[in-house]
Amino acid sequence: MTNKGNCMLLRRHGGFTLTELIIVMAIMAVTVGAIYGVYISSNHSYRTQDRVVAVQQTVRASADFMIREIRLAGLDPLSPAIDATDTNGAGIKEATSTKLRFTADMDMDGTIEQADEERITYEYIAADRRIRRILYEGTPSASSNNLTENITAMTFNYLDADGNTIAVPVAAADLDTIRTIVISITGQDVDSQGQTFTRTLTTRAICRNLY
């Protein structure tokens, strides 16, 4: 074998040159960086979506809870139900853009009673960003608890039997014209990158006992 052949054989078995190693390392660095970037982006997206879902579920659960009770407003099979604070029977007692109070004879015994949670108020407290549920508001037996928190807005709108909007706060003389209550709730949270986001749900409760 010639000297030239020997040199070529040695060159083939000599491994990578420094330049080749640098190029390979640079390619690997770019590839790993790209993969890491995709991972970080996907992780942020997943965590953000998780928080979005949590806010949506909180808003939905709050609305569903209220609607179940609001639909019973005015339940008064033995009309008029006896109420120590109101002699007009069951129905809507106060209706503003952020507060709704109503009564219902839940156990249908002809009396509005504390034990049966038959006098209920829902109120949005903007300063604390929470929805408050109050039982027997305006009486010595009043008690309250937070229905949900991290709520940046909640509004009630009221419709009559023809679907017309009733001006708020609803005048005492017009309370008995309410047939549908539209509820809009906005929840807020911060995503994984520190950005604030909100989600709003608008739904309605048809008060069948008021027809």
FITORGU-410206 format. One record per residue (C-alpha): x negated, y, z; residue in three letters. Coordinates in nm, 2 decimals, always signed. Each point is the difference from the previous one (the first is absolute). Layout:
+--------+--------+--------+-------+
:     px :     py :     pz : kekol :
+--------+--------+--------+-------+
:      X :      Y :      Z :   ALA :
...
+--------+--------+--------+-------+
END
This chain:
+--------+--------+--------+-------+
:     px :     py :     pz : kekol :
+--------+--------+--------+-------+
:  +0.00 :  +0.00 :  +0.00 :   MET :
:  -0.14 :  +0.34 :  -0.09 :   THR :
:  -0.07 :  +0.27 :  +0.25 :   ASN :
:  +0.30 :  +0.20 :  -0.14 :   LYS :
:  +0.23 :  -0.29 :  +0.07 :   GLY :
:  -0.13 :  -0.03 :  +0.35 :   ASN :
:  +0.06 :  +0.37 :  +0.07 :   CYS :
:  +0.36 :  -0.03 :  -0.12 :   MET :
:  +0.06 :  -0.31 :  +0.22 :   LEU :
:  -0.14 :  +0.18 :  +0.30 :   LEU :
:  +0.22 :  +0.30 :  -0.08 :   ARG :
:  +0.31 :  -0.21 :  -0.01 :   ARG :
:  -0.07 :  -0.15 :  +0.34 :   HIS :
:  -0.11 :  +0.32 :  +0.16 :   GLY :
:  +0.36 :  +0.10 :  +0.11 :   GLY :
:  +0.17 :  +0.34 :  -0.02 :   PHE :
:  -0.19 :  +0.32 :  -0.03 :   THR :
:  +0.05 :  +0.29 :  +0.25 :   LEU :
:  +0.19 :  +0.19 :  -0.27 :   THR :
:  +0.24 :  -0.29 :  -0.05 :   GLU :
:  +0.05 :  -0.04 :  +0.37 :   LEU :
:  +0.08 :  +0.37 :  +0.04 :   ILE :
:  +0.25 :  -0.02 :  -0.29 :   ILE :
:  +0.17 :  -0.31 :  +0.15 :   VAL :
:  +0.02 :  +0.16 :  +0.34 :   MET :
:  +0.15 :  +0.32 :  -0.15 :   ALA :
:  +0.27 :  -0.20 :  -0.18 :   ILE :
:  +0.08 :  -0.19 :  +0.32 :   MET :
:  +0.02 :  +0.32 :  +0.20 :   ALA :
:  +0.24 :  +0.15 :  -0.26 :   VAL :
:  +0.21 :  -0.32 :  +0.00 :   THR :
:  +0.02 :  -0.03 :  +0.38 :   VAL :
:  +0.08 :  +0.37 :  +0.03 :   GLY :
:  +0.28 :  -0.03 :  -0.25 :   ALA :
:  +0.14 :  -0.31 :  +0.18 :   ILE :
:  -0.02 :  +0.18 :  +0.34 :   TYR :
:  +0.17 :  +0.30 :  -0.15 :   GLY :
:  +0.29 :  -0.21 :  -0.12 :   VAL :
:  +0.02 :  -0.17 :  +0.34 :   TYR :
:  +0.01 :  +0.32 :  +0.19 :   ILE :
:  +0.26 :  +0.15 :  -0.24 :   SER :
:  +0.22 :  -0.32 :  +0.03 :   SER :
:  -0.04 :  +0.00 :  +0.38 :   ASN :
:  +0.11 :  +0.36 :  +0.02 :   HIS :
:  +0.29 :  -0.07 :  -0.23 :   SER :
:  +0.11 :  -0.30 :  +0.20 :   TYR :
:  -0.01 :  +0.18 :  +0.33 :   ARG :
:  +0.18 :  +0.30 :  -0.14 :   THR :
:  +0.27 :  -0.22 :  -0.14 :   GLN :
:  +0.03 :  -0.18 :  +0.33 :   ASP :
:  +0.07 :  +0.34 :  +0.18 :   ARG :
:  +0.24 :  +0.11 :  -0.27 :   VAL :
:  +0.20 :  -0.32 :  +0.05 :   VAL :
:  +0.00 :  +0.05 :  +0.38 :   ALA :
:  +0.14 :  +0.35 :  -0.04 :   VAL :
:  +0.26 :  -0.11 :  -0.24 :   GLN :
:  +0.11 :  -0.28 :  +0.23 :   GLN :
:  +0.01 :  +0.23 :  +0.30 :   THR :
:  +0.22 :  +0.25 :  -0.19 :   VAL :
:  +0.22 :  -0.28 :  -0.13 :   ARG :
:  +0.05 :  -0.16 :  +0.34 :   ALA :
:  +0.09 :  +0.33 :  +0.16 :   SER :
:  +0.26 :  +0.08 :  -0.27 :   ALA :
:  +0.15 :  -0.35 :  +0.02 :   ASP :
:  +0.03 :  +0.02 :  +0.37 :   PHE :
:  +0.18 :  +0.33 :  -0.01 :   MET :
:  +0.23 :  -0.10 :  -0.28 :   ILE :
:  +0.12 :  -0.31 :  +0.18 :   ARG :
:  +0.12 :  +0.22 :  +0.29 :   GLU :
:  +0.12 :  +0.30 :  -0.20 :   ILE :
:  +0.23 :  -0.22 :  -0.21 :   ARG :
:  +0.19 :  -0.07 :  +0.33 :   LEU :
:  +0.06 :  +0.37 :  +0.06 :   ALA :
:  +0.37 :  +0.06 :  +0.07 :   GLY :
:  +0.08 :  -0.36 :  +0.08 :   LEU :
:  +0.31 :  +0.05 :  +0.21 :   ASP :
:  +0.26 :  -0.28 :  -0.04 :   PRO :
:  +0.20 :  +0.12 :  +0.30 :   LEU :
:  -0.01 :  +0.36 :  -0.10 :   SER :
:  -0.06 :  +0.23 :  +0.17 :   PRO :
:  -0.27 :  -0.16 :  +0.21 :   ALA :
:  -0.04 :  +0.14 :  +0.35 :   ILE :
:  -0.32 :  +0.20 :  +0.04 :   ASP :
:  -0.08 :  +0.19 :  +0.32 :   ALA :
:  -0.20 :  +0.26 :  -0.21 :   THR :
:  +0.24 :  +0.01 :  -0.30 :   ASP :
:  +0.37 :  -0.06 :  -0.02 :   THR :
:  +0.02 :  -0.01 :  -0.38 :   ASN :
:  -0.08 :  -0.36 :  -0.04 :   GLY :
:  -0.30 :  -0.15 :  -0.19 :   ALA :
:  -0.17 :  +0.17 :  -0.29 :   GLY :
:  -0.28 :  +0.24 :  -0.10 :   ILE :
:  -0.06 :  +0.25 :  +0.28 :   LYS :
:  -0.30 :  +0.20 :  -0.13 :   GLU :
:  -0.15 :  +0.02 :  -0.34 :   ALA :
:  -0.30 :  +0.22 :  -0.09 :   THR :
:  -0.29 :  -0.05 :  -0.25 :   SER :
:  -0.21 :  -0.17 :  +0.27 :   THR :
:  +0.25 :  -0.13 :  +0.25 :   LYS :
:  +0.30 :  -0.23 :  +0.00 :   LEU :
:  +0.21 :  -0.10 :  +0.29 :   ARG :
:  +0.30 :  -0.23 :  -0.02 :   PHE :
:  +0.21 :  -0.24 :  +0.21 :   THR :
:  +0.15 :  -0.34 :  -0.07 :   ALA :
:  +0.21 :  -0.24 :  +0.21 :   ASP :
:  -0.25 :  -0.28 :  -0.06 :   MET :
:  +0.18 :  -0.25 :  +0.22 :   ASP :
:  +0.34 :  +0.12 :  -0.11 :   MET :
:  +0.14 :  +0.03 :  +0.35 :   ASP :
:  +0.14 :  +0.36 :  -0.04 :   GLY :
:  -0.28 :  +0.17 :  +0.20 :   THR :
:  -0.33 :  +0.16 :  -0.10 :   ILE :
:  -0.24 :  -0.15 :  +0.26 :   GLU :
:  -0.37 :  +0.04 :  +0.08 :   GLN :
:  -0.06 :  -0.37 :  +0.05 :   ALA :
:  +0.10 :  -0.08 :  -0.36 :   ASP :
:  -0.22 :  +0.28 :  -0.15 :   GLU :
:  +0.31 :  +0.16 :  -0.16 :   GLU :
:  -0.13 :  +0.36 :  +0.00 :   ARG :
:  -0.31 :  +0.03 :  -0.22 :   ILE :
:  -0.22 :  +0.28 :  -0.12 :   THR :
:  -0.27 :  +0.00 :  -0.26 :   TYR :
:  -0.23 :  +0.30 :  -0.01 :   GLU :
:  -0.32 :  +0.09 :  -0.18 :   TYR :
:  -0.26 :  +0.17 :  +0.23 :   ILE :
:  -0.23 :  +0.19 :  -0.25 :   ALA :
:  -0.25 :  +0.10 :  +0.27 :   ALA :
:  -0.07 :  -0.36 :  +0.09 :   ASP :
:  +0.06 :  -0.15 :  -0.35 :   ARG :
:  +0.25 :  -0.25 :  +0.14 :   ARG :
:  +0.36 :  -0.12 :  -0.02 :   ILE :
:  +0.17 :  -0.01 :  +0.33 :   ARG :
:  +0.30 :  -0.22 :  +0.09 :   ARG :
:  +0.21 :  +0.13 :  +0.29 :   ILE :
:  +0.27 :  -0.17 :  +0.18 :   LEU :
:  +0.27 :  +0.20 :  +0.17 :   TYR :
:  -0.15 :  +0.34 :  -0.08 :   GLU :
:  +0.15 :  +0.28 :  +0.20 :   GLY :
:  +0.10 :  -0.22 :  +0.29 :   THR :
:  -0.17 :  -0.09 :  +0.33 :   PRO :
:  -0.05 :  -0.35 :  -0.15 :   SER :
:  -0.21 :  +0.13 :  -0.29 :   ALA :
:  -0.31 :  -0.20 :  -0.10 :   SER :
:  -0.23 :  +0.00 :  -0.30 :   SER :
:  -0.28 :  -0.19 :  -0.17 :   ASN :
:  -0.20 :  +0.05 :  -0.32 :   ASN :
:  +0.13 :  -0.19 :  -0.30 :   LEU :
:  -0.32 :  +0.06 :  -0.20 :   THR :
:  -0.30 :  +0.23 :  -0.02 :   GLU :
:  -0.23 :  +0.16 :  -0.27 :   ASN :
:  +0.31 :  +0.14 :  -0.17 :   ILE :
:  -0.06 :  +0.33 :  -0.17 :   THR :
:  +0.36 :  +0.07 :  -0.10 :   ALA :
:  +0.35 :  -0.13 :  +0.04 :   MET :
:  +0.32 :  +0.16 :  -0.12 :   THR :
:  +0.36 :  -0.09 :  +0.01 :   PHE :
:  +0.24 :  +0.11 :  -0.28 :   ASN :
:  +0.37 :  -0.05 :  +0.02 :   TYR :
:  +0.26 :  -0.08 :  -0.27 :   LEU :
:  +0.38 :  +0.02 :  +0.01 :   ASP :
:  +0.24 :  -0.26 :  -0.16 :   ALA :
:  -0.06 :  +0.15 :  -0.34 :   ASP :
:  -0.37 :  -0.01 :  +0.02 :   GLY :
:  -0.04 :  +0.38 :  +0.06 :   ASN :
:  -0.28 :  +0.12 :  +0.22 :   THR :
:  +0.12 :  +0.15 :  +0.33 :   ILE :
:  -0.20 :  +0.30 :  +0.12 :   ALA :
:  -0.22 :  -0.05 :  +0.31 :   VAL :
:  +0.02 :  +0.03 :  +0.28 :   PRO :
:  +0.35 :  -0.14 :  -0.05 :   VAL :
:  +0.27 :  +0.21 :  +0.17 :   ALA :
:  +0.20 :  -0.17 :  +0.27 :   ALA :
:  +0.31 :  +0.03 :  -0.21 :   ALA :
:  -0.17 :  -0.19 :  -0.29 :   ASP :
:  -0.15 :  -0.29 :  +0.19 :   LEU :
:  +0.30 :  -0.22 :  -0.08 :   ASP :
:  -0.06 :  +0.05 :  -0.37 :   THR :
:  -0.33 :  -0.18 :  +0.00 :   ILE :
:  +0.01 :  -0.33 :  -0.18 :   ARG :
:  -0.36 :  -0.06 :  -0.11 :   THR :
:  -0.33 :  +0.09 :  +0.16 :   ILE :
:  -0.31 :  +0.02 :  -0.21 :   VAL :
:  -0.33 :  -0.06 :  +0.19 :   ILE :
:  -0.34 :  +0.10 :  -0.13 :   SER :
:  -0.31 :  -0.10 :  +0.20 :   ILE :
:  -0.36 :  +0.08 :  -0.08 :   THR :
:  -0.29 :  -0.20 :  +0.17 :   GLY :
:  -0.36 :  +0.10 :  -0.01 :   GLN :
:  -0.34 :  -0.17 :  +0.06 :   ASP :
:  -0.37 :  +0.03 :  -0.10 :   VAL :
:  -0.16 :  -0.23 :  -0.26 :   ASP :
:  -0.33 :  -0.17 :  +0.03 :   SER :
:  -0.18 :  +0.30 :  -0.14 :   GLN :
:  +0.16 :  +0.25 :  +0.24 :   GLY :
:  +0.26 :  +0.13 :  -0.25 :   GLN :
:  +0.34 :  +0.07 :  +0.13 :   THR :
:  +0.30 :  -0.16 :  -0.19 :   PHE :
:  +0.37 :  +0.00 :  +0.05 :   THR :
:  +0.29 :  -0.23 :  -0.10 :   ARG :
:  +0.36 :  +0.11 :  -0.01 :   THR :
:  +0.32 :  -0.21 :  +0.02 :   LEU :
:  +0.34 :  +0.13 :  -0.07 :   THR :
:  +0.31 :  -0.22 :  +0.07 :   THR :
:  +0.35 :  +0.04 :  +0.11 :   ARG :
:  +0.25 :  -0.13 :  +0.25 :   ALA :
:  +0.37 :  -0.03 :  -0.09 :   ILE :
:  +0.21 :  +0.05 :  +0.31 :   CYS :
:  +0.28 :  -0.24 :  -0.07 :   ARG :
:  +0.17 :  +0.07 :  +0.33 :   ASN :
:  +0.05 :  +0.36 :  -0.09 :   LEU :
:  +0.21 :  -0.06 :  -0.31 :   TYR :
+--------+--------+--------+-------+
END
